[in-house]
Amino acid sequence: MDNDFKKDISESSLRNIDLFESMQAVLSTVDEGIHIIDQKGYTVFYNQAASRLDNLLPEEVLHRHLFDVFPNLTEDTSTLLKVLKSHEPILNQHQTFTNFKGEKITTINSTLPLFENDKVVGALEISKDITHVKELSEKVNLLQQELYKIQSSEQTYERNTRHQVETNPGTQHTFSNIIYESEKMEQLVKLAKRVSHTDSPILVYGDSGTGKELLVQAMHNEAIRKDGPFLSQNCAALPGNLLDNVLFGTVSGTALSAENKPGLFELADGGTLFLDEITSLSYETQTKLLQALEEGGVRRIGDTEIRPVNVKVFAAMDQHPPDALRDNLLRKDLYYRLNAISLKIPSLAERKEDIPILARYFLDKYKKKLNSPAKNFDTSVLELFKKHNWPGNVRELEYVIEGAVTLATDKTVQLKDLPPHLQELGAHTTENLEDDLKIQPLRDAIQSVEKQLIEKALNSSGGNISWAAQLLQIPRQTLQYKMKNYGFKS
């Protein structure tokens, strides 16, 4: 602590520096986090235990204002500032927060005002870490809830699945529903038609929104199995134990089932089973899946008998296979079994020549459904569609056009009918960053950028501080504090 700061503390809060330094030595050894601020909101003491809770170094906190260190705090959410203002203690308050390391921390806090000559000169907060106690309690509650959900959900899921098998043995999509003009899609469709008739499992992969289930349904309806059931399961949609029961079935007497129930493999006998997002499966479930593929049969959970099934299996994932293997999301032996035949669906960014025909298809679809006057696209809209990278692929394009057709008020879909982020892309060209940035101290550079952002937000909001704070996604009080520091007029 420098001499000027000691002098300031002496004059504004604590007369006896020797006593204060002795107190620091004691408080530095306790297991609880201790945080002390002066009457202006600046930190004068911050021990190692508090440092560990927040994942901050003491020197990053000491002598700095609370808003500078914790920008999301406000006078209404900071217990230290509330006590400083009310002069009343806040005792044994539970608090859960995310520290600067991204860890979720739960503490019991007691916050007390500090008095000198009947005047509040600061506030002290004591924080006891109870994260592990709370986590243990939550896990017990979650396990109890999960068991209840599994027992009740299995009955509902079986009823819905049986209804799907009985009322919808086929699927709605065929190869005629795949809209394209590009050479890449032409080659994919030719290959997919050729391998539709094989009984070997097939791996389909491509980015989210590229149409993996559409392709799988088309292949099912092209095959001899088209009159058999088509069942699909998103492997990320159910917890592990329930998913095992749903896929492989159960026998009575197991921990999570009191009756004999067939799984999707048995229900799809003679038809097709589509497993989406297989990288969400646990390694244990992937092993069971591999056994089912190799043995041509399944063992219900809790059973030793292998029940033969005749099922064509499609497995799909968003990741590129080498990435899934590298990240340990997919067992190598399962991948080798599935990869005998694999189909990669190109992203929309890789087949931009298909955008006009897809856009026309979705326009026709939604203008009828929504009774919209829109009949075509403005040239600027189609140019923008070709310029956009479409991270959500065909699904994103469809939703954008659905929204635009809903908003369109005349025969032509205009830029103004598109979502805001696409309107911006159409209205502005991306600015290039300067290659020769001036080398300067990082603190000065950060302050300069922060000042520019505040100025831009205030200009965009017409000087409205609340609106500017929303644009910057910080509390209004924090913005006012920073405006004062940078010399902006309120």
N, C-alpha and C positions, 0 to 999 in steps of 0.2 A: 504494500500500500504506500503511494507516494506521500510526501509531507503535505502538499497542498490539499490532497483529498482528506488526510487525517485532520487537517485544520478545519476543513469544511464540516466533517462529521462532528468535530468537537464543538463547533459553534452552533450547528443545527440540530444535533441530536444527543450526543453523549459527551458530558463534560470530562469524564475521567477516562482518558485514553488507556492508561495502564490497566484499569479495570476491564475495559472493552477487549484489550488484547489478551488478558487472562481468560476472559470468557470465551474468546475465539479458540484458544488452546484446548479448553474443555469440550466445546461443542464440536470441534473437528474430530474427536475420537468416538462420538456416539454413532450407533447404527442407523438412527433415523435421519432423514434428510432435513437439514435446517437451512432456511432461506430468510434473510432479513433485508428489508428495504428501508430507506429513509422516508421522510415525509414528502419528498418529491417523486418517489417511485424508483429511485436508483438503488441497485443492489450494493449492500455494504458487507454482507457475509453470505457465503454459499459453500457448504462443506462437501466433502468427497461423497458422502452418501446421497446428497441431492444431485451431485454431478452424475452419479451412476444411474439414478432414476431417469434423468432427462437425456442422458448420453451427450452431455456437454462438458467441456473443460471449464474449470472454475474461472480461468482468465477470459473465457468467452462471455461470462455473465457479470463478473464483478465490475463495479463502477459504471455499469450500463443501465439504461432505463428498461423496464419490463417490456414495453412495446417494441424496443429495438431487438430484444432477444427472442421474444415470443409474439410475433406480429399478429397472430390470430386472437390474442387476448383483447378484451375490452374492459372498461371500468365495471361493467355489469357481470363479467364472467371471471374476473380475477379476484379470488378470495382475499389476497393481500391488499388490493386496492379498495375492495369493499369494506374491509376492516379499518383501513386507513381513513375512509370517509365516514363510516358509521360510529367509530370508536367502540364498537361492540365486538366481542370475540365470536368466532364460529368454531364450534367444537365437534370433533368426531364425525366429520363429513366424509362420506365415501366419494371417491373421484376416480374415474377411469379415463385415461388419455393415451394417445400414441406419441411416443417419444421421438427424438430426432433420428433414431436408428430404425424407426418403423415398428417398434415393439409396443404391444398393448400392455399398459401398466395400470394396476389398480392399487390405490393407497387409501389410508385413513388419515385425514388431515385435521389438525387443530391450528387455527390462526388467531393470533393475539395482538392487540394494539400495544405499543410501547409508549409509556408516559414519562415525561420529565416536567416536574412542577405543574402537574395537572394538565399538561399540554401533550397531545399525541405527536411524537417525534419519529415514528416509524411503525413497522409491523413485522411480526415474526411468524413463520409457518413451520410446523413440524409435520413431516410426512413419514408414515410407516408403510412399507411395502407389504401388501397382502395378495400380490398377484397370484402366487402359487396356490394359496388357500382358495381364492375365488375360482381359479381354473379347475381345481379338483371338484369343487361343488358343482360347477357348471357341467363338467363331464358326467358326473353321476346323474344329474337331471336329464342331460341329453340322451344318455344310454337308456334311461327309463322311457323317455318319449319315443326314441327310435324303436324300441321293442314294441311299443303299442302301435306305432305307425306300420311296422312290418306286418304285424298280425292282422291289422284291419285292411291294409292296402292290398295284401295278397288276394283277399276275397274279391275286392272290386276289380283288380287287374285281371283276374281269371275270368270273371263275368264278361268284361269288355273284350278280352282276347277271343273268347269262344264266340261272342257275337260277331266279331270281325271275320272269323273263319267261316261262320255259317252264312253270313250275308254278303261278304265281299271276297270270294275266293280269288278273284283276279285283281287288276289294278286299273287305274284310269288312264295312264300315259303310255303311248307307243312312240316309235321312232318318228312318226309324223308330227309329234308335239315338240321335237327338238328343232329350234329355229336357228338357221345358220347360213352363211354364204362362204365362210373362210375355208381355206385349204386344210387348216389344222383340224377343224371340226369335221370336215369331210372324211379325213383319214381316220379320225376317232370313231365316227359312226360306222364306217366300213369294217373296222376291226371289231367293234362291239357286236355287230350283226353276225360276224363270222364265228365268234366265240360264245354266242348266246346258247347254242345247242349243247355245249359241253356240260358235263356234271361236275367238273373240277371247280373248286372254290376260286373266286375272283376278287382281287384287291382293286378298289377304286379310290384314287386320291386326287385331291385338288383343293384349292383355297375354299374357304367358307363362302357359300353363295353361288358356286359355279354350276350346281345342278346335279349333284351325285345321285340323289334318289330318283330324279327324273330319268337318268340314264339307266339305272338299275331296273326301274319299273318297265322301261321300254324293252330291255333285254329279257325280262321275265315274260312279257307278252309276245316276244318273238320266238320263245322256246316251246318245246313240247309240253313243258310244265305249265303252260299258261292257264290251263283249266284247274290247276291245283291252287292251294292257298298261297297268298303272298303276305308274310308277316314281317314287320319292321320293328326294330328296337334301337332307340338312342341309348347307348351304353353310359352316357354321362347323366342320364335322367334319374337313375335309381341308385340308392346306396348298395354297397358290395353284397351284403348277405341277401337282400331282397332280389338283386339282379341274378345271383346264382340260382335262387329258387325259381325265378321267372324263366330263365333260360333252360335249366336242366330238370326242373320239377322236384317234387319232394315225396317222401313216404311218411306215413303216420309214425308218430313217436319221436320225431326229431325235436330239437329244442325250439325251433321257430315254426313248426307246423304240426298240426294234430290230425292231418288227413293226407291221403294219396292224391297228388295233383300232377298232371303232366306239365312239362315246360314248353317253351316255344319250339324247341327242336321237334318234339313229338307232335305238337299241334300243326306244324308246317310240313308234316310228312307227305311226300308226294308233290311238294311245291317248293317255294323259295323262302329263305330267311335272310333278311337284310339287317346287318349289324353296323350301325353308324357310330362314329367316334370310338373305334375299338381301342385307341390309345388311352381311353379313360378306364379300361378294365385293369384290375389289379393283376399282378403277375400270377397269382394263384388261379384266378378265373381264366386268364389266358392259357394256363396249362390245361385246364379242364376243356377249354374250347379246342385246343390242339388235339387232345385225346379223342374228342367227339369226331373231329374231322378225319383222324387216322383210323379210328376203329369203326366208323360208320354207325355209331350208336352212342347212347348217353346213359350215364349212371345218375339216377335221381339223387338228390342230396340226402344222405343217410342210408343209401342203398348200395348193395354190391353187385346187383344184376345189371348187365348191359342190355339196354333196350334198343334193338336195331331201328334206324330211321333212314329214310331216303329223302334227303334234303339238299338242295343247291344253296350254298352259302355265299353271299356277297358281304365283304367287309369294306368299310370306308373310313377314311381319316382325312383331316385337313393338312397334316404335315407331309413333307416329302419324306419317303421311307428312310433314307440315310440319316436325316435329322432326328426322326423318331427313335432309331436305333442308337444314335449317339447320346440322346437325352434319356436313354433307358425307359422309354415309354412303350416299347414293343419288344417282346421276346424275339431273339434271333430265330429260334426254331419255328415259332409261329409264322414269322415273316417269310421264311423259306417255304413253308407249306402254302401260304397264301399267294406268294409272288410267282407261282408257276405261270399265272396269267394276271397281268396288272394293266390297268387303264388309267392314264393321267388325263384329267380334264383341264384344258388350258384356262387361265384366268381371262377375264374380259379385256384386261390390258394387253394380253397377247393375241387377241382376236378382235381388234377394234373395227375391222371391216364388217363385223357382224352387228355393230351398234345400230346403224340405220334400220335394218330389217327387224331387229329386236324392238327398237323404239316404236316402229310402226305397229308391230304385233300388240304391244302393251297398250298403245294408244287406242287401237280398235277394241281391245278387250274392255278397257275401263270407260270409254265413252258410251258404250252400250249399257254397261252395268250401272253407271252413274248418271245416265241420261244427260251427258255433257255436250255443249255445242262444239267442242274442240274437234277439228278434223285433220289438222296437220301441225307441223312444227315450224316456227320461225327459223330462218337460216342460222341466225346467231345461236339458237338453242342447240341445233345439231352440231355446229362447230364446237360449242362448249362441251357437248357430250363426247366428242372425239378427243378433246383436250384433257378432260378429267381422267384420272387414273383408275377410278372405280375400285377402291379397296374392298367394297362389299360385293363386287362382281355383278352378275345378272340380277341377283336378288335386290341389290341396291338400286340398280337401274329401274327395275319394276316398281319399287316403292316410290322413287322420285317421280316417275311418270304418273303413278296413281294419284299422288298429291297434286301434281301440276294439272292433271285433268280435272280434279276436284275444284281447284281454284280458278281455272280458266273461265273467262267471261265472254269470249268470242271464239271464232272459228280457228284461231291460231294460238298455239301455246307459246307464250312469250317468256323472256328472261324473268320478268316479275312474278311469274307463276312458280318458279323453282325455289328450292330451299335457300335460305340466306347464304350459306357457305358457297353454293354454286353461283348465286348472283354476284358475290364478291369476285369469284374467279372470272366471271364474264366481264365485270366492270373494270377490273384493274389488272395490270400486268405485274407479275412478281418482281419486286425490286431486288437488284443484285447487291449483296453485301460488299463493302470495300475490302479489297485484298490486303491493303497496307494499313492495318490497324495500328494506331499509335501505341507504342509500349509505354505503360504507365502503371503505377501501383494499383493492384487489383481492387483495393478498397475504394480508391478514387473512381475507377472505371465503373464499379457497381453503383456508386452513388450517382454518377453522371447518367447512367442508363435509367436508374430509378427515378431521377428528377425528370428526365424526358418522358417516361411513361406516365408519370403523374400529370405533367403538362398536357400530354396528348389526351388523356382521359378527361381532364377538365374541359378541354376544348370540345371534345366529342359530346360531352354532357351539357354544354352550354353553361358551365360554371356550377352545375348542380352537384354538390359534394356527395350526396347519397347515391346518385346515379353513377358518378365517377368511381365511388368505392365498390359498387357492384361490378363495374367493368373490370376493375383491378382485382376483384374477389378478395378484398380485405375489409375488416370492420370500418365503419365510418370514423370512429374515434382514432383508429390508427392512421387513417388518411389525414385527418386534421392535425395530428401530432407531426406527421412527416411534412405536411405543407408548412407548418410553422418553422420546422427545422430548415427547410429549403427556401424560406422567405416568400412563399406564396401568400397572397391575400385571401382570407376566408370569404 
